Amino acid sequence: MTSTMTEPKSTTRSTATTGAILVTGAGGEMGHALLKHLHGQWGGQREIVSIDLRELHGEAAAASTHSYCGSVADAEFVQALASKHDIGEVWHLAALLSSSGERNPELALSVNVMGSCTLLKLAAESARRRGHDVPFMFPSTIAAYGVESLAAKVAAGVVSEDECGDPITMYGLNKRAVEEMGRYYMRHYRLLDADRGTARVDFRSIRFPGIISADTVPMGGTSDYGPEMLHAAAQGKPYSCFVRPDAQISFMTMPDAVRALVHLAQAPRSRLSRQVYNVTAFAPTAAQIEAKVREFFPRAEISYAPVEARQRIVDSWPMDLDDSAARRDWGWSPVHGFDEAFRDYLVPAVRARYG
């Protein structure tokens, strides 16, 4: 992969040297929302360094002190960036997503695992050099779970972080691997090195359920059948759902997902009992999503034609996630329940999009 460093003049500013904040995958919707938050919190006080495969524009570019085009899988690119900035915090959002990972598992391994390893080492070396812990925020996924059969899924019900740990997709395997690497870099990296010091990587991760956004069109992800129903109905188009009506996993809205990641980052380490936390908001079946869509779009044309490969993946994910640890340790609570997500967030936005 070829990576280039670009620093648009409009996004380069002087900041206090309190440690730069690095955001990878900054061009995605979560990246945009996170940059907006970080700029509001630190703008003018800390460098905000963003990475994406494509050049950033608009608010995302304006929120970045420096923005670079490149891949986290390019170790030379990452090291060159580290030599230019005193990285004091990492928000690692970049990933090759599930459908692409199944088509090219070797590329997924390179980006999702080896790229993450390069960034974890960068954070560890920065912590040792600076003499302070370096926070490392990492969004994981419900795909990190694996349930062996539909019967086992029903029997398992609501699943905690320590259950059903046999993912069946490359994306899920990659995320699970990075969770374990994060634990290693936090607890054991260079354990036998006398010069290691006490500073470390402060690794924190959230296993997100399906995320529903009002601001982006679904791109065919395995959990996108819900938002696909809604977008099709808003446009007056028929929709054939690729999972059964009884298919069930947990979901949350994009604003709640970003809130969760920010709140976990702000929590005192002394209050955290884990490195990886579940969060969730609601867990409807596909039929319940259909019924909710019809409340707002009564003429929606929705049918079912399950696709075996995609149904198998959904059946391997838990029906719901136990997020009691997040609620207990750092006060997690979603703003959008099932009704609020559609009434207050999703439906007004898609109606505005499609007129």
Residue pairs with C-beta under 8 A, 6 or more apart in sequence:
1 71
1 73
1 74
2 74
3 68
3 69
3 70
3 71
3 74
3 76
3 77
4 68
4 69
4 70
5 68
5 69
5 70
5 77
5 80
5 81
6 55
6 67
6 68
6 69
7 66
7 67
7 68
8 55
8 56
8 61
8 67
10 61
10 62
11 56
11 61
11 62
11 64
11 65
11 66
11 67
12 65
12 66
13 44
13 65
15 44
15 45
15 46
15 47
15 65
16 45
16 46
17 86
18 45
18 46
18 88
19 46
19 86
19 87
19 88
19 89
19 130
19 132
19 134
20 46
20 47
20 48
20 49
20 65
20 85
20 86
20 87
20 88
20 89
21 38
21 42
21 46
21 47
21 48
21 49
21 88
21 89
21 90
21 91
22 49
22 50
22 51
22 81
22 85
22 87
22 89
22 90
22 91
22 119
23 31
23 34
23 35
23 38
23 48
23 49
23 50
23 51
23 64
23 91
23 93
24 50
24 51
24 52
24 72
24 90
24 91
24 92
24 93
24 94
24 119
25 31
25 51
25 52
25 92
25 93
25 94
25 95
26 32
26 34
26 35
26 50
26 51
26 52
26 56
26 60
26 64
26 67
26 93
27 52
27 53
27 54
27 56
27 60
28 52
28 93
29 213
29 215
29 216
29 254
30 93
30 139
30 211
30 254
30 257
30 258
30 261
31 50
31 52
31 60
31 93
32 59
32 60
33 254
33 255
33 258
34 91
34 93
34 258
34 261
34 262
35 48
35 50
35 59
35 60
35 63
35 64
36 59
36 60
36 63
37 258
37 262
38 48
38 63
38 91
39 48
39 62
39 63
39 64
42 48
43 63
46 88
47 65
47 66
47 85
48 63
48 64
48 65
48 66
49 64
49 65
49 66
49 67
49 68
49 81
49 85
49 87
50 56
50 60
50 63
50 64
50 66
50 67
50 68
51 67
51 68
51 69
51 70
51 72
51 81
51 94
52 67
52 68
52 69
52 94
53 69
53 70
53 71
54 69
55 61
55 67
55 69
56 64
56 67
60 67
61 67
66 85
68 77
68 81
70 77
70 78
70 81
71 77
71 94
71 111
71 115
72 78
72 92
72 94
72 111
72 115
72 116
72 118
72 119
73 110
73 111
73 114
73 115
75 114
75 118
78 115
78 118
78 119
78 122
79 118
79 122
82 122
82 125
82 126
86 126
86 130
87 122
87 123
87 126
87 134
88 126
88 130
88 132
88 134
89 134
89 135
89 136
90 119
90 122
90 123
90 134
90 135
90 136
90 137
91 137
91 261
91 265
92 116
92 119
92 136
92 137
92 138
93 139
94 111
94 115
95 111
95 112
95 171
95 174
95 175
96 104
96 107
96 108
96 111
96 112
96 171
97 171
97 221
98 143
98 169
98 170
98 171
98 172
98 221
98 222
98 313
99 220
99 221
99 222
100 107
100 108
101 107
101 108
101 112
101 169
101 170
101 171
101 174
102 169
102 170
102 171
105 170
108 170
108 171
108 174
109 170
109 174
112 171
112 174
112 175
112 177
112 178
113 174
113 177
113 178
113 181
116 138
116 178
116 181
117 181
119 136
120 136
120 181
120 182
120 185
120 201
120 203
121 185
123 134
123 136
123 185
123 201
124 134
124 185
124 189
124 190
124 200
124 201
126 134
127 133
127 134
127 199
127 200
127 201
128 195
128 196
128 197
128 199
130 199
131 197
131 199
132 199
133 199
133 200
133 201
133 202
133 269
134 199
134 200
134 201
134 202
135 202
135 204
135 265
136 182
136 185
136 201
136 202
136 203
136 204
137 204
137 205
137 261
137 264
137 265
138 178
138 179
138 182
138 203
138 204
138 205
138 206
139 205
139 206
139 208
139 257
139 261
140 175
140 176
140 178
140 179
140 205
140 206
140 207
140 208
140 276
141 171
141 172
141 175
141 207
141 208
142 207
142 208
142 209
142 210
142 223
142 249
142 250
142 317
142 318
142 321
143 167
143 169
143 171
143 172
143 175
143 222
143 313
143 317
144 165
144 167
144 172
144 175
144 176
144 179
144 207
145 159
145 163
145 164
145 165
145 167
145 172
145 207
145 316
145 317
145 318
146 164
146 165
146 166
146 167
146 168
146 172
146 316
146 317
147 153
147 156
147 159
147 164
147 166
147 315
147 316
147 317
147 318
148 166
148 316
149 315
150 315
153 315
153 316
153 317
153 318
153 319
154 319
156 163
156 164
156 318
156 319
157 318
157 319
157 320
158 318
158 319
158 320
158 321
158 322
159 318
159 319
159 320
159 321
159 322
160 278
160 322
160 324
160 325
161 207
161 274
161 276
161 277
161 278
161 322
161 325
164 318
165 176
167 173
167 175
167 176
167 316
168 312
168 313
168 316
169 222
169 313
175 207
178 205
179 205
179 275
179 276
182 201
182 203
182 205
182 275
182 276
183 203
183 275
185 200
185 201
185 203
186 200
186 201
186 202
186 203
186 275
187 200
189 196
189 200
189 201
190 196
202 269
203 275
204 264
204 265
204 272
204 275
204 277
205 275
205 276
205 277
206 260
206 261
206 264
206 276
206 277
206 278
206 279
206 326
207 276
207 277
207 278
207 279
207 321
208 252
208 257
208 260
208 279
209 223
209 249
209 250
209 251
209 252
209 279
209 280
209 281
209 283
209 321
210 223
210 224
210 226
210 249
210 250
210 251
210 252
211 223
211 251
211 252
211 253
211 254
211 257
212 226
212 227
212 251
212 252
212 253
212 254
212 341
212 346
213 227
213 253
213 254
214 253
214 254
214 345
214 346
214 348
214 349
214 350
215 254
215 349
217 231
218 224
218 227
218 228
218 231
222 310
222 313
222 314
223 249
223 251
223 314
225 241
225 242
225 243
225 247
225 286
225 289
226 251
226 284
226 286
226 289
227 346
228 239
228 241
229 239
229 241
229 289
229 290
229 293
229 300
229 302
230 293
230 342
230 346
230 347
230 350
231 350
231 354
232 238
232 239
232 300
232 302
233 239
233 293
233 294
233 296
233 297
233 300
233 301
233 302
234 297
234 347
234 350
234 351
234 353
234 354
235 354
236 299
237 301
238 301
238 302
238 303
239 300
239 301
239 302
239 303
240 303
240 304
240 305
241 286
241 290
241 302
241 303
241 304
241 305
241 306
242 305
242 306
242 307
242 310
242 311
243 286
243 304
243 306
243 307
243 310
243 311
243 314
244 286
244 304
244 306
244 311
245 285
245 286
245 287
245 290
245 304
246 285
246 286
246 287
247 285
247 286
247 311
247 314
247 315
248 283
248 284
248 285
248 286
248 319
248 320
249 283
249 314
249 317
249 318
249 319
249 320
250 280
250 281
250 282
250 283
250 318
250 319
250 320
250 321
251 280
251 281
251 282
251 283
251 284
251 341
252 260
252 279
252 280
252 281
252 282
252 334
252 336
252 341
253 281
253 334
253 335
253 336
253 341
253 345
253 346
255 335
255 336
255 345
256 279
256 281
256 334
256 335
256 336
257 279
259 335
260 279
260 326
260 332
260 334
263 330
263 331
263 332
264 277
264 326
264 330
264 332
266 330
267 329
267 330
267 331
271 329
271 330
272 329
272 330
273 325
273 329
274 325
274 329
277 323
277 325
277 326
277 329
277 330
277 332
278 321
278 322
278 323
278 325
278 326
279 321
279 323
279 326
279 332
279 334
280 320
280 321
280 323
280 334
281 334
281 336
281 337
281 338
281 341
282 337
282 338
282 341
283 319
283 320
283 321
284 292
284 338
286 304
288 338
290 300
290 302
292 338
292 339
292 342
293 300
293 302
293 342
294 300
294 302
295 342
296 342
296 347
323 332
326 332
327 333
336 344
336 345
